[in-house]
Amino acid sequence: MGVSSLSSGSTPIIFSPATLPLTVVSSSPPTPLPAHAAPPLPEPVSNITSAASLESASPMPSPMAPVSPSPLQFVLTTHPMVTRGKPVSTLALSSKRLSLHDSDPLPDVTEYRSVVGALQYLTITRPDISFAINQVCQFVHQPTTIHWISVKRILHYLKATYFHGLFYKPSSLCLTTYSDTDYAVDPDDRRSTGGYCIYLASNLVSWSSKNQKGVSHSSTEAKYRQLAQTTATLSWFRSLLRDLQLPLACPQLWCDNVSTISLASNPVFHSRTRYVEVDFHYVPKKVVRRELQVAYVPTHDQLADVFTKGLSTTRFLYIVSKLPMQHCPVSLRGCNESRTSSNLDLESPNVTT
């Protein structure tokens, strides 16, 4: 899940791996305090800004200060399989799910674990790769050659979209959420994959892609479980905005399953679904109290699909544009030197599908 703060000005901001804050380590020792002298009090903080706006307001580090590169920069500029590979425009090789028994085990799992561990940090600012990273992270204990091919595909996609990031702009305080589940798709234990995305007006502020903990009896139960988990996250956002004394209309939660919406809106149906845990029946209470509005959305308009399943090229690019993931039109660093690389041609890659 990623949570980002919005800029209050009129200029939109972009969150991308290229604009992540850098860690600066001072090379000079701290000045010792005189004896019996109290340490100086910290200056008051007038406001809280996002990581990207802090970077744009702070000066560039001194040439003598060592700077640590981001995990994405390290992997894309040093790994030979990335520098020699061609960029691709999508993530999924096919609609088939990965399994523990795919092909032969890797003789050395160190490289797989190292690359996958670095890629996990990118889901904080790159929701388009959340589902793919969730898949390859499930096999770090026993990866196979097919899993390694999937990791290569992710790296080649990141090479093609290196300067892509989330696009934020000033908006109204209106929460809109999409919730979806891919039922019993795990070939090893038949668990379902659930995902959601929460928008503050047109700005994506939270997202998730993960396998459900238990096996569901039906697709309705799987989607209802995910609906309850999404409602819990949505309630947290409502509480946060209420604590900040910000007015908020009733959030809208979109689901593409009619039976799930009936369960959430009509308590009469609950007697027929006793196998669903009682903990998940607090969703109708939210609806009755007008703290949540659950509505139907057609499958082709379900934006949470990108967090639950592999999609075709056309479908994937359509949903990514709605997140919205865009090529960064501006650089928050104030310097374009970091956008060039001797090893990679990242500005205008020859993208293949």
N, C-alpha and C positions, 0 to 999 in steps of 0.2 A: 504494500500500500504506500502511495506517495501523497503527501500533503504539502501544498505550496502556498505561500502568501502572495497577495496581489499588490501590484504597484498602485499608488493612489494618484499618480499623475495622469496626464493625457496621453503619454507615449506608452504603447504596449511593451512588455518585456518578454524575453525568450529565455526559457530554461533548457539547456542542452549540456551534454558532457563537455563541450568545449568551453562552457562558461562556468564550470564548477569552481568554487573558491580554492585557492592554492594555499598550502601550508608553508609559512615563512618562518624560518628558524634564525634568530638573531645570533650573529657571530661574536658580539661584544658582551662581556660579563656585566651583570647588573651592578648598579652603583650602590655600595654599602651605605646603610643608614648610620648616622652618628649614635653614640651611646645614649640610652634613655630617650631616644626620639621615637615618637609614635609614627607608625606608617601612615602615609597620606590617605585620606578618604577618597574613594572612587568618585569620579564625576557623575552627576545624575544623568540618566538616560532619558532623552526627551521622547523618543519614539522607537519602535521596533520595525525593522525593515527586513526584506527578504535577503537571501544569500546573494542573489544576483545583483540587487541594488547596492548592497554593501561593497561588492567588488567594483561596481562602476563608480562609486564615490571615493574609494580609496586609491591612493597613488600607486604606481607601479613599484614593485619591490626593488631594492638596491641590487646592482650587479653582484655585490659581494654576498648577498643573502642566498643560501641554497634553497631551491624550490623543488618540491616533490611532484612528479607528474601524476595525472589521474590514472586510474586503472585502465581505462579505455585507451589513453594515449600510449601507455606502456605496452599493451597487448598488440595494438594495431601497428605500432612502429617498430617492434622488435621481433615479432613472431614470423618466421619465414613462410609459413603456409598462408598467411594473410597477405604479405607483400607480393607473393607470386600468384595469388588467386584473383579471379575476376569478381567485381561487385555484382550482387544480385538484388532484385527489387522486392522479393518476398522472402518469408522465413520458412514456411512449411514445404518439405519435399513432396509430401502427399498427405491425404487425409488419414492415413494409417497411424495409429498411436504406437509409441515406443514401448518395448517390453523388455523384461529382464533376460529373456531367452533369444533376443535378436542377435544373430551371427555369433562370432567368437569373442571371448573376453580379450580385453587389451592386455598385452604382456606387461606394460608399465602404466599404472594409473596416475602417476605423479603429475604429468602434464595436463591430463584431463581435469583433475581436481584443481590445479592451479588456475587454468583458464576459466573454468566454470565459477570458481570462487571470485575471480575478478569481475566476471559478468554480472554477478548478483547485485553489485552496487549500482549498476546502470538502470535497474528497474525503478530507482527512486525518481529519475527524470525521464525515463523512456518507457511509457506504458505499452508501446507497440510490441515490445519484446517480452512482456511479462509472461505470457503463456508459453513461449518457447523456452525461456529460462526455467520456468516451473517444471517443464518436462525433463530437461537434461539434468536438473538438480536431483531428481529422484533416483539416479543411478550412479552417484558418485562412489558408492561402496563397491559396485561391480560393473563398471562401464564396458561396453562392447564396441566393436568397430562401427556399427550403425549409429550408436550414440555419439561417437567421435565425429562422424560425418555430419550429424545434426549440429554439433558445436561449430564445425567449420562453416556451415551454412549461416549460422547466426553472425559469425565474424565477418563473412563476406557481405552480409546485409548491412552491418554496421559500417563497413568500409564505404558502401554506397550512400549511406545516410549519416555520415559522420557529423555534419553540421546541422542536422535536424533537431528540433526541440519543440516543446510545448509553447503555444502562443497564448499570451494572457493580455487582457485589456480590461479597462474599467467597466463595471457592469452593475446590475441591480442585485439585491439579495434575494435570490430565488433558487432553491435547491431542486434539482431534477436528477433522478437516479434511474439507471437501467440495470436489471438483474436477470441473469440467465444461468442455465445449467445444461451441461451435456451429459445425458443419463447413461450410467453404467458403461463408460467407454474405456476404463482401465482394463487391459487384457489380462492382467495378473490377479487383481482382486475385485474387479467389477465395481469399483467406486466411481462416483460421478465427479465431474470437474465443474466447479462453480466459479462465477466471476461477477463483478459489478463495477460500475463507474459512476461517480457522483460529480455533478456539474453545479457550480455556482454561476447561474445564468448560462453563459456560453463557455465558461472556464472550467477545465477539468481539475478538480482538487483532490480526488481520492480514487484509487482503483485497486483491484485485487484479482488474483488468479491462483486458485489452489484446489486441491482435491478435498472432497468432503471426508469426514472422519469415519463414517459408517457406510454400509451398503443400504441403499434405499429399495423399498419394495416396488416402487413405480416411479414413473417420470414426474407425476404430480407431487409425490413426497419429496423427491430430490429438489424440485424447483421450489417447493414450499420451505424446505430447510434453508436454501439459499436466500429466499425472500426474507426469512426471519433474521438471518445473519446480516443481510443488507440493512434491514430496518434498525438493528442495533447500532450499526455505524452511523446511520442517518440520525438517530436519536442523539448520538454524541455530538454531531455537528449542530443540531438544534440547541442543545444545552450550551455549547460553546458560544454560539451567536447570542443566546439569551443572556449569558454572563457578561458579554461585551455590550449588552443593552442595544443590540441591533434588531430592528424590526424584521420579521421573517414571515412570509406567507406559508400556507400549508404545503409541505413538500410533495412532489409528484414522483411516484415510483412506477416505472413501466415494466411490465412482464408480458411475455408472449404465450402464456399458457392460461386458457380460460378456466380450467378446473382450479388452478392455484389462486386465481383472483376470486373465485367463488368461495373457497375456503377462508380467504382473508376477509371477505366482506359479509359472509352469511354464516353465523354460528350454528345454524341448523345442520349443516353438513358435517360438523365435528364428530357427531355420534357414529358416522360411517368410517371415520379414519382414526380409530383409537390406537393404531400402531404408530402414529406420529406422536412424538414425545410431547408431554404437556407443556414443556418449556417454550415450545414454538407457538403456543396459542395466544401469546400476548400481542401478536400482530393485529387481530381484530379489535383489541382494546384501543390500539393506536388509531385505527380507522374510526371507531365510534367516537372517540374524543376529538376527532378532526385534527389529529396531529400527523396524519398520513393519509394520502389518497392513492389508492392502487388502481391502475388503469391498464388496459390492453394495448399492446403495440404489435403490429405485424412483424413477422420474422425478418423480412427484408429491411426493416427499420430498427432492428435490435442491435444497438451499438455494443452491447456486452459480448457479442459473438467473438470478438477478437481476443477475449480473455478466457474462452472456454474450448476453442477448437481451432484446428488448422483450416485456413480459408484459401479460396482460389485467389489468383492475382488481382482480378477485378474487384472482388469483394473486399479483399484485404486493403487495397489502396483506397477504396471508398470509405471504409470505417476509419482508417488512419487519418484521412483528411477531415473527418468529423470530430477528432479528439480535441483540438486539432494539432497534428504534428506537421510542422512546416520547416522549410529551409530558413535558417536564421537570416533575416534581411539586414541586421545590424550586429556589430560586435561590441560587447560590453567591456572588453578589455582595454579599449583605447589604443590598441596596437594590433596590426594585422600580421606581424611577423610569425606569431604562433600558428597561423592558418596555413603556413607552408611547411612542407616536409620533403626531405631529400629521398625518403624511401617510398612514399605513397603519393599518388596523384588523386587527392581527395576533393579537389574543387569541381572537376568535371569528369567523373569516372565514366567509363564505358560500361553502363549498367546492362546486365543480361537478366533474363527471366529464367 
